[in-house]
Structures are given as C-alpha cells and as structure tokens.
Amino acid sequence: MKTLIRTTLALALTVGAFPAFAAMDTPVGKWKTIDDETHEVKSIVEITDNGGVLEGKVLQVLKSDHGPHPTCEKCDGERKGKPIEGMTIMWGLKKDGDEWSGGQILDPSKGKIYKVTLKLEDGGKTLDVHGYIGFSLIGRSQEWVRAE
C-alpha cells in the first residue's frame, strides 16, 4: 500500500512539474510586447502551436497612439481597417535549433510584414523577437516578457 501511495504521489508531482517546464522552453503562451524605442508595454500577444508551426495573435492592445481599440489603417488587403485586437500578426515559425524561424510578422503601426526569428532568453522568461528584411543581421529586435 505504501508503494502505491508513493507511486501515485510521485506521478502526480511529476505530471504537475512537466507542464511548467515545457512552458518555459517554448514561446507558446502569452507575452507582453515591449516597444523597443519607448520600452513601454504595448500589447498582449498569445503564441500558439499549430502542428509544429507557431503563430501569434494580439489579445489586447494596452497602449496605442490611435485610441483604445485601434485598427490596422496602414495594412494592405484583408487586414486594412480591421481591429488589431484579435488579429494574427505572426505566422509560419518552425523550430530551428534553439530558435524559431521561417515565419513572418506584421507591424500593425506601419502595415509592413517582415521575416521574423524568435529566441527564448532568461530561462524562457523573455523572448527576443527579431524582425528583418533580407538578412537577419539587419533589422530590429524587441524583447517580449512572458505574461503568465
């Protein structure tokens, strides 16, 4: 009976521990986006895994120069004039070593789409989001902070 109780307790502790560990070694989850110029929290983005391909959606805009519920006025096509909250702004990322790459990211304030790489830092507490055109050496990075 003692063995059964120990095994059950060990299994419960193990199962409870792995989700927390897994959450820190993947970008999947909710993130506070930090403006690389003003260093202010701008929005909350949720990154999801769709069969090994990551995408990110804006859950909430916290700070905007265009009011509390801004729309993507500078976007082209189907995104033009649509609310930024609820919009998918990042897509197509796949794991490549210790980073995720091969995807694209939309900057709603400029209406431009860039190539993007993601890299976890600080034990998974922060995310380096690097957008670029052409070569990844040229571009700009933002640090996002895990919101969970």
Secondary structure, DSSP 8 states (H G I E B T S, - for coil): -HHHHHHHHHHHHHHHHHHHHHHHTSS-EEEEEE-TTT--EEEEEEEEESSS-EEEEEEEE---TT-SS-B-TT--GGGTT-BSTT-EEEEEEEEETTEEEEEEEEETTTTEEEEEEEEEEGGGTEEEEEEESSSTTSSEEEEEEE--
